[in-house]
Amino acid sequence: MAMAAEEIERLVKERFPDARVEIEDLAGDGDHYAASIVSEAFRGKSRVQQHQMVYDALQGNMGGALHALALKTSAPQ
């Protein structure tokens, strides 16, 4: 069961309303994505903490409906 890029973006924006989100379907299968997310919520957080925040926003879909997600996260410059 695949997950649409729009659903990933919706979940991320629900958690981080100010986020700039770019999602790329790496394999064309709806299972392997790369996402770039920029949000003020990441300021002062380590890369691991930022990624954990995104995984939390995905509400348990990581490893299930969403098989792989390459993340690039940052705070606005």
CYANA upper distance limits for C-alpha pairs under 8 A (distance plus 0.5 A):
  1 MET  CA     64 GLY  CA      8.46
  1 MET  CA     65 ALA  CA      5.89
  2 ALA  CA     29 ASP  CA      7.80
  2 ALA  CA     30 GLY  CA      5.51
  2 ALA  CA     31 ASP  CA      5.91
  2 ALA  CA     65 ALA  CA      5.68
  2 ALA  CA     66 LEU  CA      6.82
  3 MET  CA      7 GLU  CA      7.28
  3 MET  CA      8 ILE  CA      7.88
  3 MET  CA     30 GLY  CA      6.07
  3 MET  CA     31 ASP  CA      7.00
  3 MET  CA     65 ALA  CA      6.03
  3 MET  CA     66 LEU  CA      6.26
  4 ALA  CA      8 ILE  CA      7.18
  4 ALA  CA     30 GLY  CA      6.43
  5 ALA  CA      9 GLU  CA      6.77
  5 ALA  CA     23 ILE  CA      6.95
  5 ALA  CA     24 GLU  CA      8.19
  5 ALA  CA     25 ASP  CA      7.81
  5 ALA  CA     30 GLY  CA      7.82
  5 ALA  CA     33 TYR  CA      8.43
  6 GLU  CA     10 ARG  CA      6.56
  7 GLU  CA     11 LEU  CA      6.70
  8 ILE  CA     12 VAL  CA      6.72
  8 ILE  CA     58 LEU  CA      7.44
  9 GLU  CA     13 LYS  CA      6.50
  9 GLU  CA     21 VAL  CA      7.10
  9 GLU  CA     23 ILE  CA      8.08
 10 ARG  CA     14 GLU  CA      6.50
 11 LEU  CA     15 ARG  CA      7.02
 11 LEU  CA     57 ALA  CA      6.53
 11 LEU  CA     58 LEU  CA      6.38
 11 LEU  CA     59 GLN  CA      8.48
 12 VAL  CA     16 PHE  CA      6.38
 12 VAL  CA     17 PRO  CA      8.34
 12 VAL  CA     19 ALA  CA      8.20
 12 VAL  CA     21 VAL  CA      8.48
 12 VAL  CA     54 VAL  CA      7.28
 12 VAL  CA     57 ALA  CA      6.23
 12 VAL  CA     58 LEU  CA      7.33
 13 LYS  CA     17 PRO  CA      5.19
 13 LYS  CA     18 ASP  CA      7.69
 13 LYS  CA     19 ALA  CA      6.65
 13 LYS  CA     21 VAL  CA      8.47
 14 GLU  CA     57 ALA  CA      8.34
 15 ARG  CA     57 ALA  CA      6.33
 16 PHE  CA     39 SER  CA      7.26
 16 PHE  CA     41 ALA  CA      7.66
 18 ASP  CA     39 SER  CA      6.54
 18 ASP  CA     40 GLU  CA      7.79
 19 ALA  CA     37 ILE  CA      6.84
 19 ALA  CA     38 VAL  CA      5.86
 19 ALA  CA     39 SER  CA      5.04
 19 ALA  CA     40 GLU  CA      8.10
 20 ARG  CA     36 SER  CA      8.39
 20 ARG  CA     37 ILE  CA      6.16
 20 ARG  CA     38 VAL  CA      5.64
 20 ARG  CA     39 SER  CA      7.21
 21 VAL  CA     35 ALA  CA      7.51
 21 VAL  CA     36 SER  CA      6.28
 21 VAL  CA     37 ILE  CA      5.19
 21 VAL  CA     38 VAL  CA      7.20
 22 GLU  CA     35 ALA  CA      6.08
 22 GLU  CA     36 SER  CA      5.63
 22 GLU  CA     37 ILE  CA      7.10
 23 ILE  CA     33 TYR  CA      7.21
 23 ILE  CA     34 ALA  CA      6.26
 23 ILE  CA     35 ALA  CA      4.93
 23 ILE  CA     36 SER  CA      7.02
 24 GLU  CA     33 TYR  CA      6.00
 24 GLU  CA     34 ALA  CA      5.67
 24 GLU  CA     35 ALA  CA      6.87
 25 ASP  CA     29 ASP  CA      7.83
 25 ASP  CA     30 GLY  CA      6.88
 25 ASP  CA     31 ASP  CA      8.28
 25 ASP  CA     32 HIS  CA      6.55
 25 ASP  CA     33 TYR  CA      5.06
 25 ASP  CA     34 ALA  CA      7.12
 26 LEU  CA     32 HIS  CA      6.02
 26 LEU  CA     33 TYR  CA      5.69
 26 LEU  CA     34 ALA  CA      7.10
 27 ALA  CA     31 ASP  CA      8.09
 27 ALA  CA     32 HIS  CA      6.42
 27 ALA  CA     33 TYR  CA      8.11
 28 GLY  CA     32 HIS  CA      8.20
 30 GLY  CA     66 LEU  CA      8.20
 31 ASP  CA     65 ALA  CA      7.75
 31 ASP  CA     66 LEU  CA      5.77
 31 ASP  CA     67 HIS  CA      5.58
 31 ASP  CA     68 ALA  CA      6.70
 32 HIS  CA     66 LEU  CA      7.71
 32 HIS  CA     67 HIS  CA      6.64
 32 HIS  CA     68 ALA  CA      5.20
 32 HIS  CA     69 LEU  CA      6.47
 33 TYR  CA     68 ALA  CA      6.70
 33 TYR  CA     69 LEU  CA      5.33
 33 TYR  CA     70 ALA  CA      6.78
 34 ALA  CA     69 LEU  CA      5.93
 34 ALA  CA     70 ALA  CA      4.96
 34 ALA  CA     71 LEU  CA      6.45
 34 ALA  CA     72 LYS  CA      8.39
 35 ALA  CA     69 LEU  CA      7.41
 35 ALA  CA     70 ALA  CA      6.68
 35 ALA  CA     71 LEU  CA      5.61
 35 ALA  CA     72 LYS  CA      6.71
 36 SER  CA     71 LEU  CA      6.58
 36 SER  CA     72 LYS  CA      5.19
 36 SER  CA     73 THR  CA      6.34
 37 ILE  CA     71 LEU  CA      8.20
 37 ILE  CA     72 LYS  CA      6.83
 37 ILE  CA     73 THR  CA      5.38
 37 ILE  CA     74 SER  CA      7.11
 38 VAL  CA     42 PHE  CA      8.23
 38 VAL  CA     73 THR  CA      6.27
 38 VAL  CA     74 SER  CA      5.44
 38 VAL  CA     75 ALA  CA      5.82
 38 VAL  CA     76 PRO  CA      6.47
 39 SER  CA     43 ARG  CA      8.20
 39 SER  CA     73 THR  CA      8.40
 39 SER  CA     74 SER  CA      7.00
 39 SER  CA     75 ALA  CA      5.48
 39 SER  CA     76 PRO  CA      6.68
 40 GLU  CA     75 ALA  CA      5.46
 40 GLU  CA     76 PRO  CA      6.60
 41 ALA  CA     75 ALA  CA      7.52
 42 PHE  CA     50 GLN  CA      6.23
 42 PHE  CA     73 THR  CA      8.11
 42 PHE  CA     74 SER  CA      6.54
 42 PHE  CA     75 ALA  CA      5.64
 43 ARG  CA     74 SER  CA      7.82
 43 ARG  CA     75 ALA  CA      5.52
 43 ARG  CA     76 PRO  CA      8.48
 45 LYS  CA     49 GLN  CA      6.31
 45 LYS  CA     50 GLN  CA      6.64
 46 SER  CA     50 GLN  CA      6.69
 47 ARG  CA     51 HIS  CA      6.73
 47 ARG  CA     73 THR  CA      7.76
 48 VAL  CA     52 GLN  CA      6.65
 49 GLN  CA     53 MET  CA      6.69
 50 GLN  CA     54 VAL  CA      7.01
 50 GLN  CA     73 THR  CA      7.12
 50 GLN  CA     74 SER  CA      8.30
 51 HIS  CA     55 TYR  CA      6.71
 51 HIS  CA     71 LEU  CA      7.54
 51 HIS  CA     73 THR  CA      7.66
 52 GLN  CA     56 ASP  CA      6.61
 53 MET  CA     57 ALA  CA      6.78
 54 VAL  CA     58 LEU  CA      6.90
 55 TYR  CA     59 GLN  CA      7.54
 55 TYR  CA     60 GLY  CA      7.88
 55 TYR  CA     62 MET  CA      7.22
 56 ASP  CA     60 GLY  CA      7.53
 58 LEU  CA     62 MET  CA      7.21
 60 GLY  CA     64 GLY  CA      8.02
 61 ASN  CA     65 ALA  CA      5.84
 61 ASN  CA     66 LEU  CA      6.15
 62 MET  CA     66 LEU  CA      5.45
 62 MET  CA     67 HIS  CA      6.77
 62 MET  CA     68 ALA  CA      7.84
 62 MET  CA     69 LEU  CA      8.41
 63 GLY  CA     67 HIS  CA      5.32
 63 GLY  CA     68 ALA  CA      7.58
